[in-house]
Amino acid sequence: MLNWNEYRNELSTRIGEIAKLSPDTLAGYKALSGAGAKTGHLDAKTRELIALAVAVTTRCDGCIAVHTAEAAKHGATREEVAEALGVAIALNAGAALVYSARVMDALGE
């Protein structure tokens, strides 16, 4: 199993290197990442639960490492995380079903 704390630290170091080489890229990312918090429509825990579901569907280990820690920091329970992950699983299954219909369409009648 992955040591998530170590991975998060290594990732932070590498992202810091990118920031030095391309500061505007990181600034743009930070603007996108912080935009939701400025509206106040969703609380931080809900945003982190959504981020975890999206992290699973996009298969982003770095996102999982960061947003798992943030979700816990904002009080997300194991049950809430499991429910968010259930949504991600259902969405991935739904996408496979929709694309299966596309295959059938490509086969023709």
Beta strands, then each sheet from edge to edge (+ up, - down):
end
